[in-house]
Amino acid sequence: MLREISLFGAGVPSLLLYFLAAIPLFFVIDQLASALELYRIVWHPPLVRLALFVCLFSGLVLLPRP
């Protein structure tokens, strides 16, 4: 169950932590895809970037926790 976490005295949803963890992963994969010119073969690169971020974020949220 996702709950709120106290961050500097303010309650924030735990999804914020997953969001912040997904950002560096996205930048690494995005830079790798750009270096390999993978965005040249897709119709709409910004849409693929958004889908990549959503997949990373969703994957982190849905990972089983110990």
Number of C-alpha atoms within 10 A of each C-alpha: 3 8 9 12 15 10 9 7 7 9 11 14 14 15 16 12 13 16 17 11 14 20 13 11 13 19 13 11 15 18 11 12 14 12 10 10 10 12 16 11 8 10 9 10 13 11 11 14 17 12 12 15 20 15 14 20 20 14 13 16 17 9 8 7 5 3
